[in-house]
């Protein structure tokens, strides 16, 4: 064995204190995996090369397969000396559905965090945080008014499809007696003390919460009312106070969605809830947003954050959640801006330990691949080629774009962001269909759906699916795109080939969406759903389908993952096939590389600072110019 030394280590190699390898070349054996950021790859390769150590790259490496949120949330959570669930038996008897072990463990975890008043003090006094406390001693003004408080709740960050909704409802039911005891002890406060749990969810998941209550529990076990829409003014004070659950939407908080000043909003009710549950809690990650600030001011004894993606882009996403939990000092700006964020940025092991310790106690996350015996999920990249005429125009659009904005690679001068993203969108849409760049085409064209190489390939795949089986055995497919206009072109192709389809877009009302999904699930003649990928990210159950087509790469790979998980989730019994479309030799291949880079950024949890829009433009231009 030998220790590889680097005579002049580059910054990217500083963390490589030692690297141990075998000198026996007769049998190939993997000794270690080396992970590097995209911009450091050449430096790392050069360093190992000078040490005569061979590195082999992983073909089609996807960071998401190696690193996800669990690296910030320990899987080895501690539920105390006993994991006895017997206290839940009376409530389990009221549930029509048998809860899985991971759901019962989650209820235990949530109860512990609302019961143990010492969690926050134990965290703050733990040796992993000595470095913060020692520094704070020198900056006593930071801690003024920021002494630790009793715990106010948890983050349940289970992977999509693991039944967070049912888990939360069982937890609410199992703590209903505690809620009434708490209500009596809080009577006389300025706000009206309630034993109810307020559930705030996106509009798209509102009906799903109602369905879960009705489907999984005996009648009247969980009493609820819905505070949404124009009829909310008719809900009596007694109804709000006597319900176990009050369902509402983010639109009912603040002025957005409340154009009529005569109708009440959540904050105007002046109720101190027993608990507030935020579904898709990552929606409050923007701390400066008005709605986020209004939510932060809502009054409750406890809070529960439900989100499959607690950290999407930067560490401040987590800060917003801890601020909601009112978990001082971890909810305070100073501890993040002065200690956690800057130290994690430079790879400080003590800062990472502090964050891991914090997340281990407050956040619970399990993933599908660990807990569920799901059928296989197969991912395929579908690379299509443009015809020579369209390829020529694509190249011209690409060159014009690079010439117009190439200066962004080296200069931070004022730039026209609107024009930048307008041209960028046009290039992206051209990859779907040349119709979207018709102003640049100098010859007359009678536009047809089959001018799209993607659409032609897709329709062929769907025709093959339609020929398989009959009735309820015929496979169902979901087609996702960021552009409704392209989905309309695909719909023309479907009609031309006598393939029935239905829709899912963000502009549909709740009733329209529910009707469309009912047709897709129940009509054996309608086996294709055309969906806006943005509308599919929240609260949609598509387990009846087994094929999903992503028609173009997204800047946000998490959005794609959320859409796919509408199919691949608890209860899926069929193998799932994922097809991702790319046009060869175009911007889409660059976007794929940027997706990988974003995966690396999420993996390392290092936020980028400054002008995010400008930095995104630099990254795009750097990728295009290679």
C-alpha positions in Angstrom: 0.0 0.0 0.0 1.2 3.5 -0.6 0.2 7.0 0.1 -0.1 9.3 -2.9 1.4 12.7 -2.3 0.6 15.8 -4.4 3.6 18.2 -4.5 1.5 21.3 -5.2 -2.1 20.7 -4.3 -4.7 22.7 -6.1 -7.7 24.0 -4.0 -9.8 21.2 -5.3 -7.4 18.7 -3.9 -6.9 20.2 -0.5 -9.4 17.8 1.1 -7.6 14.8 -0.3 -5.4 14.2 2.7 -4.4 10.7 1.6 -5.3 8.2 -1.0 -4.6 4.5 -0.4 -4.4 2.1 -3.4 -3.1 -1.3 -4.1 -0.1 -1.9 -6.3 -1.3 -5.3 -7.3 -2.5 -4.8 -11.0 -3.5 -8.4 -11.7 -7.0 -8.2 -10.4 -9.2 -5.1 -11.1 -10.7 -3.9 -7.9 -12.5 -0.7 -7.1 -10.7 1.0 -4.2 -12.4 4.3 -4.0 -14.8 6.7 -5.6 -13.8 10.3 -6.2 -16.4 13.0 -6.6 -15.6 16.4 -8.0 -17.5 19.5 -9.1 -17.7 20.0 -12.8 -15.3 22.9 -12.8 -12.7 21.0 -10.9 -12.6 17.8 -13.0 -9.5 18.6 -15.0 -7.6 19.7 -11.8 -8.5 16.5 -10.1 -7.6 14.3 -13.1 -4.3 16.1 -13.4 -3.5 15.7 -9.7 -4.2 12.0 -9.7 -2.4 11.6 -13.0 0.8 13.1 -11.6 0.6 10.6 -8.8 0.3 7.8 -11.4 -3.2 6.8 -10.2 -5.8 6.0 -12.8 -9.3 7.4 -12.5 -12.1 6.0 -14.6 -15.2 8.1 -15.2 -18.7 6.7 -14.6 -20.6 6.7 -17.9 -23.8 8.7 -17.7 -23.2 9.5 -14.1 -26.3 11.0 -12.3 -25.5 12.6 -9.0 -29.1 12.1 -7.9 -28.6 8.4 -7.8 -25.7 8.9 -5.3 -26.7 11.9 -3.3 -30.1 13.3 -2.2 -31.5 15.0 0.8 -30.7 12.0 3.1 -27.2 13.3 3.3 -28.6 16.1 5.3 -31.1 14.1 7.2 -29.8 11.0 9.0 -31.7 7.8 8.2 -30.7 6.5 11.7 -33.3 8.4 13.7 -33.7 7.6 17.3 -37.1 7.0 18.8 -35.9 6.5 22.4 -35.7 3.3 24.3 -38.9 1.9 23.0 -40.6 1.8 19.6 -43.8 0.4 21.1 -46.8 1.4 19.0 -49.4 0.0 21.4 -50.6 3.5 22.4 -51.8 3.9 18.8 -54.0 0.8 18.9 -57.3 2.6 19.7 -56.7 5.0 16.8 -55.5 2.3 14.4 -58.8 0.6 15.0 -60.6 3.6 13.5 -58.4 3.5 10.4 -59.6 1.3 7.5 -56.1 1.1 6.1 -53.3 -0.9 7.6 -50.4 1.5 8.2 -47.0 0.4 7.2 -44.1 0.2 9.8 -42.4 3.3 8.4 -45.7 5.3 8.9 -46.1 4.1 12.5 -42.5 5.0 13.2 -43.1 8.4 11.7 -46.0 9.0 14.1 -43.7 8.0 17.0 -41.1 10.5 15.7 -43.6 13.3 15.4 -45.1 12.7 18.8 -41.7 12.6 20.4 -40.8 16.0 18.9 -44.0 17.6 20.3 -43.6 15.9 23.7 -39.9 16.2 24.6 -39.3 19.8 25.8 -35.5 19.2 26.1 -34.8 18.6 22.4 -33.7 22.1 21.6 -31.6 22.6 24.7 -30.0 19.2 24.1 -29.1 20.1 20.5 -27.7 23.5 21.6 -25.5 22.0 24.3 -24.3 19.1 22.3 -20.5 18.9 21.7 -21.1 19.1 17.9 -22.0 22.8 18.5 -19.1 23.7 20.8 -17.6 25.8 18.0 -20.7 27.9 17.6 -21.2 28.4 21.3 -17.5 29.4 21.7 -17.8 31.9 18.9 -21.1 33.3 20.3 -19.3 34.0 23.6 -17.3 36.6 21.7 -20.4 38.0 20.0 -22.9 38.1 22.9 -25.1 40.6 21.0 -26.0 37.8 18.6 -27.7 35.8 21.3 -29.7 38.7 22.7 -33.3 37.5 22.8 -32.4 34.3 21.1 -32.3 31.8 23.9 -33.4 28.4 22.9 -37.1 27.6 23.1 -39.2 24.5 23.5 -39.6 22.4 20.4 -42.5 23.4 18.2 -42.7 20.5 15.8 -41.0 18.5 13.0 -40.2 18.2 9.3 -41.5 15.0 7.7 -39.6 14.7 4.5 -40.3 11.2 3.4 -39.9 10.5 -0.3 -42.9 11.2 -2.5 -45.3 8.3 -2.5 -44.5 7.0 1.0 -47.9 8.1 2.4 -47.0 11.4 4.3 -50.7 12.4 4.1 -52.0 9.3 5.8 -49.2 9.5 8.4 -50.1 13.1 9.2 -53.8 12.3 9.5 -53.1 9.4 11.9 -50.8 11.6 14.0 -53.6 14.3 14.2 -56.1 11.7 15.3 -53.7 10.1 17.8 -53.0 13.5 19.5 -56.6 14.8 19.4 -57.0 14.3 23.2 -53.8 16.3 23.8 -55.2 19.0 21.5 -58.3 19.4 23.7 -56.3 19.5 26.9 -54.1 22.1 25.4 -57.1 24.1 24.3 -58.4 24.3 27.8 -55.0 25.4 29.2 -54.8 28.2 26.6 -58.2 29.7 27.1 -58.1 33.4 27.9 -55.3 34.2 25.4 -55.9 37.1 23.0 -56.4 34.7 20.1 -59.1 32.1 20.2 -57.5 28.8 21.3 -58.6 25.9 19.2 -58.0 22.2 19.3 -58.1 22.0 15.6 -55.2 21.3 13.2 -55.1 23.7 10.3 -53.8 22.0 7.2 -52.5 24.5 4.5 -52.0 22.8 1.1 -51.7 23.7 -2.5 -55.1 24.0 -4.3 -54.1 20.9 -6.4 -54.0 18.7 -3.2 -57.1 20.0 -1.5 -59.4 17.3 -2.8 -56.7 14.7 -2.1 -56.8 15.5 1.6 -60.6 15.2 1.6 -60.3 11.9 -0.2 -57.7 10.5 2.2 -59.9 11.3 5.2 -62.9 9.7 3.7 -61.1 6.7 2.3 -58.9 5.7 5.2 -61.0 6.5 8.3 -64.3 5.5 9.7 -67.1 8.1 9.2 -66.8 11.1 11.5 -63.5 9.8 12.9 -61.7 12.9 11.6 -64.2 15.8 11.4 -63.2 18.5 9.1 -64.3 21.6 7.2 -62.9 23.3 4.1 -62.0 27.0 4.3 -61.6 27.9 0.6 -63.6 29.6 -2.1 -66.4 32.1 -1.9 -68.5 29.9 0.5 -65.9 30.1 3.2 -67.7 33.2 4.7 -70.6 30.9 5.5 -68.5 28.7 7.8 -69.5 29.4 11.4 -67.1 30.1 14.2 -68.4 27.0 16.0 -67.7 24.8 12.9 -64.1 26.1 12.8 -63.5 25.5 16.5 -65.2 22.1 16.7 -63.6 20.4 13.7 -60.6 18.2 14.3 -59.1 19.5 11.0 -59.6 22.7 9.0 -58.4 22.3 5.4 -57.3 25.5 3.5 -55.0 26.5 0.7 -52.1 28.8 0.4 -54.3 31.1 -1.7 -56.5 31.8 1.4 -53.5 33.4 3.2 -53.0 37.1 2.3 -54.6 39.0 -0.5 -53.7 36.6 -3.3 -56.9 34.6 -4.1 -58.8 36.9 -1.8 -59.9 39.7 -4.1 -63.1 40.2 -2.2 -62.3 42.1 1.0 -65.6 41.0 2.5 -64.5 37.4 2.7 -62.2 36.3 5.6 -58.7 35.1 5.3 -56.9 32.6 7.5 -55.0 35.3 9.4 -58.2 37.4 9.9 -59.8 34.5 11.9 -57.5 35.3 14.8 -57.4 31.7 15.9 -54.5 30.1 17.8 -54.5 26.6 16.3 -53.3 23.6 18.1 -51.2 22.7 15.1 -50.5 24.0 11.7 -49.5 21.5 9.0 -47.9 22.9 5.8 -48.2 20.5 2.9 -45.5 21.0 0.3 -43.8 23.1 2.9 -40.9 24.0 0.5 -43.3 26.5 -1.0 -42.3 28.9 1.8 -38.6 28.7 1.0 -38.6 32.3 -0.2 -38.4 34.2 3.1 -39.0 37.6 1.5 -42.3 36.5 -0.1 -45.3 38.2 1.4 -47.2 35.0 1.8 -44.3 33.3 3.6 -44.1 36.2 6.0 -47.8 35.9 6.7 -47.6 32.2 7.3 -44.7 32.8 9.7 -46.9 35.0 11.8 -49.8 32.5 12.1 -50.4 31.4 15.6 -50.2 27.7 16.7 -48.7 25.6 19.5 -47.1 23.2 17.1 -46.1 23.1 13.4 -45.5 20.2 11.0 -43.8 20.6 7.7 -44.5 18.0 5.0 -42.2 18.1 2.0 -40.4 15.6 -0.1 -37.8 18.2 -1.0 -36.9 20.3 2.1 -33.8 21.5 0.4 -34.2 22.4 -3.3 -31.5 24.9 -4.2 -29.8 26.4 -1.2 -29.4 26.1 2.6 -31.7 29.1 3.2 -34.6 26.7 2.1 -34.0 24.9 5.4 -33.7 28.1 7.3 -37.3 29.1 6.3 -38.6 25.8 7.7 -36.8 26.2 11.1 -38.1 29.8 11.2 -41.6 28.4 10.9 -40.9 25.9 13.7 -39.8 28.9 15.8 -36.9 26.7 17.1 -34.5 29.2 18.6 -31.6 29.7 18.1 -31.8 27.6 14.9 -34.6 29.8 13.6 -32.5 32.9 13.8 -30.9 34.6 10.8 -27.5 35.1 12.6 -26.8 31.4 13.2 -27.2 30.6 9.5 -25.5 33.7 8.0 -22.6 33.8 10.5 -22.0 30.1 11.1 -23.8 27.4 9.1 -23.9 28.7 5.6 -20.4 30.3 5.3 -18.7 27.3 6.9 -20.6 24.7 4.9 -19.6 26.7 1.8 -16.0 25.9 2.5 -16.6 22.3 3.5 -16.2 22.7 7.2 -16.7 19.3 8.8 -17.8 20.8 12.1 -20.6 22.8 10.3 -21.7 19.8 8.5 -21.9 17.8 11.8 -23.9 20.6 13.4 -26.4 20.6 10.5 -26.6 16.8 10.4 -27.2 16.7 14.2 -30.0 19.3 13.8 -31.7 17.5 10.9 -31.4 14.1 12.6 -33.5 15.3 15.5 -36.0 17.5 13.8 -36.4 16.0 10.3 -37.3 12.5 9.3 -36.8 11.3 5.7 -37.0 7.8 4.2 -36.7 7.0 0.5 -38.8 4.6 -1.6 -35.9 2.5 -2.8 -35.0 1.8 0.9 -38.5 1.1 2.3 -40.8 -0.2 -0.5 -40.7 -3.2 -2.6 -41.7 -1.3 -5.7 -41.6 -2.8 -9.2 -38.6 -1.8 -11.3 -38.3 1.7 -12.8 -36.5 1.9 -16.1 -35.1 5.2 -17.4 -34.3 5.6 -21.1 -32.8 8.5 -22.9 -34.4 9.0 -26.3 -32.0 10.9 -28.6 -33.7 12.1 -31.8 -32.1 13.9 -34.8 -33.4 16.9 -36.7 -33.7 16.8 -40.5 -30.9 18.6 -42.3 -33.0 21.7 -43.0 -34.1 22.0 -39.4 -30.6 21.2 -38.1 -29.2 24.1 -40.2 -31.8 26.6 -38.7 -31.1 25.2 -35.2 -27.4 25.9 -35.7 -28.1 29.4 -36.9 -30.3 30.1 -33.8 -27.6 28.7 -31.6 -24.8 30.9 -33.2 -26.9 34.0 -33.0 -27.6 33.4 -29.4 -23.9 32.8 -28.5 -22.8 35.9 -30.4 -25.4 38.1 -28.7 -24.7 37.0 -25.2 -21.3 35.4 -25.2 -19.9 38.4 -23.4 -21.7 37.2 -20.3 -19.1 34.5 -19.8 -16.4 37.0 -18.8 -18.3 40.3 -17.9 -20.8 41.3 -15.3 -22.0 44.3 -17.3 -25.7 45.2 -17.5 -27.5 42.8 -19.7 -31.0 42.3 -21.0 -32.3 39.3 -19.1 -35.6 39.4 -20.8 -34.1 39.2 -24.3 -31.7 36.5 -23.1 -34.4 34.2 -21.8 -36.7 35.0 -24.7 -34.1 33.7 -27.2 -33.2 30.8 -25.0 -36.8 29.7 -24.8 -37.2 30.0 -28.6 -34.2 27.7 -29.1 -35.6 25.2 -26.6 -39.0 25.2 -28.2 -37.5 24.8 -31.7 -36.1 21.5 -30.4 -39.7 20.5 -29.9 -41.1 21.8 -33.2 -39.7 24.3 -35.7 -43.1 26.1 -35.7 -41.9 27.9 -32.6 -39.2 29.7 -34.5 -41.3 30.4 -37.6 -40.1 34.1 -37.7 -36.6 32.8 -38.6 -37.7 30.5 -41.4 -37.3 32.1 -44.8 -39.3 29.6 -46.8 -43.0 28.8 -46.8 -44.1 25.8 -44.7 -47.4 24.1 -44.3 -47.0 23.2 -40.7 -47.8 19.6 -39.6 -47.4 17.8 -36.3 -45.0 15.4 -37.9 -42.4 18.1 -38.5 -41.4 17.4 -34.9 -38.9 14.5 -34.7 -39.9 14.0 -31.0 -43.7 13.9 -31.8 -43.1 11.3 -34.6 -41.1 9.0 -32.3 -43.6 9.5 -29.5 -46.7 8.7 -31.6 -45.0 5.5 -32.8 -44.4 4.5 -29.2 -48.0 5.2 -28.3 -49.4 3.3 -31.3 -47.4 0.3 -30.1 -48.8 0.7 -26.6 -52.4 0.9 -28.0 -51.9 -2.4 -29.7 -50.9 -4.1 -26.5 -53.7 -5.7 -24.5 -57.3 -4.6 -24.5 -59.7 -2.8 -22.2 -58.2 -2.4 -18.7 -55.0 -4.3 -19.6 -54.0 -1.7 -22.2 -51.1 0.3 -20.8 -51.6 4.0 -19.9 -49.1 6.7 -20.7 -48.4 10.2 -19.4 -46.7 12.9 -21.6 -45.1 15.8 -19.7 -43.9 19.0 -21.3 -43.1 22.5 -20.1 -44.9 23.9 -23.1 -48.6 23.5 -23.5 -48.3 24.7 -27.1 -46.2 21.6 -27.9 -48.7 19.4 -26.1 -51.3 20.8 -28.4 -49.2 19.8 -31.4 -48.9 16.3 -30.0 -52.6 16.2 -29.5 -53.0 16.8 -33.2 -50.8 13.8 -33.9 -52.8 11.7 -31.5 -56.1 12.7 -33.2 -54.6 11.9 -36.6 -53.8 8.4 -35.4 -57.2 7.9 -33.6 -55.6 7.9 -30.1 -57.8 9.3 -27.4 -56.3 11.6 -24.7 -57.1 14.0 -21.9 -55.4 17.0 -20.3 -53.8 18.2 -17.1 -52.7 21.9 -17.0 -52.3 24.6 -14.4 -55.2 26.6 -15.9 -57.8 23.9 -15.2 -60.2 24.4 -12.3 -60.3 21.8 -9.6 -63.5 20.3 -11.0 -62.0 20.2 -14.6 -58.8 18.6 -13.3 -60.7 16.0 -11.3 -63.0 15.1 -14.2 -60.0 14.8 -16.5 -58.1 12.5 -14.1 -61.3 10.4 -13.6 -61.5 9.9 -17.4 -57.9 8.9 -17.6 -58.1 6.5 -14.7 -61.5 4.9 -15.5 -62.0 5.1 -19.3 -60.4 2.1 -21.0 -60.5 3.9 -24.3 -58.5 7.0 -23.0 -55.0 5.8 -22.2 -53.0 9.0 -22.8 -52.7 12.1 -20.5 -51.1 15.3 -21.8 -49.7 17.2 -18.8 -47.9 20.4 -18.1 -45.0 19.4 -15.9 -45.5 22.3 -13.6 -49.1 21.2 -12.9 -48.0 17.7 -12.2 -45.6 18.5 -9.4 -48.1 18.6 -6.6 -50.8 16.2 -5.4 -51.6 14.2 -8.5 -52.0 10.4 -8.4 -51.1 8.8 -11.7 -50.4 5.2 -10.5 -52.8 3.9 -13.1 -50.1 4.7 -15.8 -46.9 2.8 -16.4 -45.2 4.9 -19.2 -44.0 8.5 -18.7 -42.5 10.6 -21.4 -40.5 13.8 -20.5 -40.5 15.7 -23.8 -37.7 18.1 -23.0 -35.1 18.4 -20.2 -36.0 20.9 -17.5 -33.7 23.4 -15.9 -34.9 22.0 -12.5 -34.3 18.2 -12.4 -36.4 18.1 -9.1 -39.4 19.1 -11.1 -38.9 16.1 -13.4 -38.5 13.8 -10.5 -41.7 15.0 -8.9 -43.6 14.4 -12.1 -42.2 10.9 -12.4 -43.1 10.2 -8.8 -46.7 10.8 -9.6 -46.5 7.3 -11.1 -43.8 5.7 -9.1 -45.1 5.7 -5.6 -46.6 3.6 -2.9 -49.3 1.4 -4.4 -47.7 1.1 -7.9 -47.9 -2.5 -9.0 -46.6 -2.2 -12.6 -43.1 -1.7 -13.8 -42.6 2.0 -14.8 -40.8 3.1 -17.9 -39.4 6.7 -18.1 -38.5 8.1 -21.5 -36.5 11.4 -21.6 -36.3 13.1 -25.0 -33.2 15.1 -26.2 -32.4 16.4 -29.7 -28.9 15.6 -30.7 -26.4 18.4 -31.1 -28.7 21.1 -29.6 -29.1 23.2 -26.5 -30.9 20.2 -24.9 -27.7 18.3 -24.5 -26.2 21.3 -22.7 -29.2 21.5 -20.4 -28.6 17.8 -19.5 -25.1 18.8 -18.4 -26.5 21.7 -16.4 -28.9 19.3 -14.7 -25.9 17.2 -13.7 -24.2 20.3 -12.3 -27.3 21.2 -10.3 -27.3 17.7 -8.9 -23.8 18.2 -7.8 -24.7 21.5 -6.2 -27.6 19.9 -4.3 -25.3 17.1 -3.4 -22.8 19.4 -1.7 -25.5 21.7 -0.4 -23.4 24.7 -1.2 -25.6 27.7 -2.2 -24.4 30.2 -4.8 -24.7 33.8 -3.8 -25.1 37.1 -5.7 -27.2 37.7 -8.7 -28.8 34.2 -9.3 -30.2 35.2 -12.7 -26.9 36.4 -13.9 -25.1 33.4 -12.6 -27.6 31.1 -14.4 -26.9 33.0 -17.6 -23.1 32.6 -17.1 -23.6 28.8 -16.6 -25.7 28.5 -19.7 -23.2 30.4 -21.9 -20.3 28.5 -20.5 -22.0 25.3 -21.4 -22.9 26.4 -24.9 -19.5 27.7 -25.8 -17.7 24.3 -25.2 
